[in-house]
């Protein structure tokens, strides 16, 4: 079937032509249109409120009619979150002042990045080639945040992917211990491998000859940095990318609040246990 024939068939199917399913199940006065059926998912349609009347019956079955005021998720699409976002940067921080999201000046970006907290981790004398290890390190460095980097390394088939993930996780524990930062608030700023001290071995060749070969070793360095979500939103080039960083900022804030509450509860329990132990010693 050609594209024109497909378009004609689809038009007849939707508007109630001879082959339309609307004519089979609905009265002509109750023809369903696109205005009466908004775009909803299957789960939303199953949980939506319906109202029926005795007149809306075909073959003894009631035809549901949607109540638009009770649609699930109707308030979720009230407006674009970018319209309500307030940027902390002034118009003088951008190259162009006639747009809300312009290109930031280099010295503004450098000043914001220098103020962020960083955490360093390293692993030395890794029995692996630095070139092959850098393939895994570059994969982690390209990710947007730390949870995404760990997820990518989890499904990476390289031999040293678990080692790189362990070094990154160990470094993220420093951020939690020192400043109480959740992994969702961190990004992999640097991750690379350099050449370590090789081991010299004998290379056996044919006809009684020998040579020298090296067992390559590597040193790995990881730098985790706190994410400045306002800076990421300002650096984004498309509206979709800005919405992505807005969602990541909301998720990171929620996860940080949960971890802070858990930490406060653990501290309260430790204090209570210490107080009970001191009272027991006095008795």
Beta strands, then each sheet from edge to edge (+ up, - down):
strand 1: 50-51
strand 2: 57-58
strand 3: 61-62
strand 4: 65-66
strand 5: 118-126
strand 6: 186-195
strand 7: 199-204
strand 8: 210-215
strand 9: 218-226
sheet 1: 1+ 4-
sheet 2: 2+ 3-
sheet 3: 5+ 9- 6+
sheet 4: 7+ 8-
end
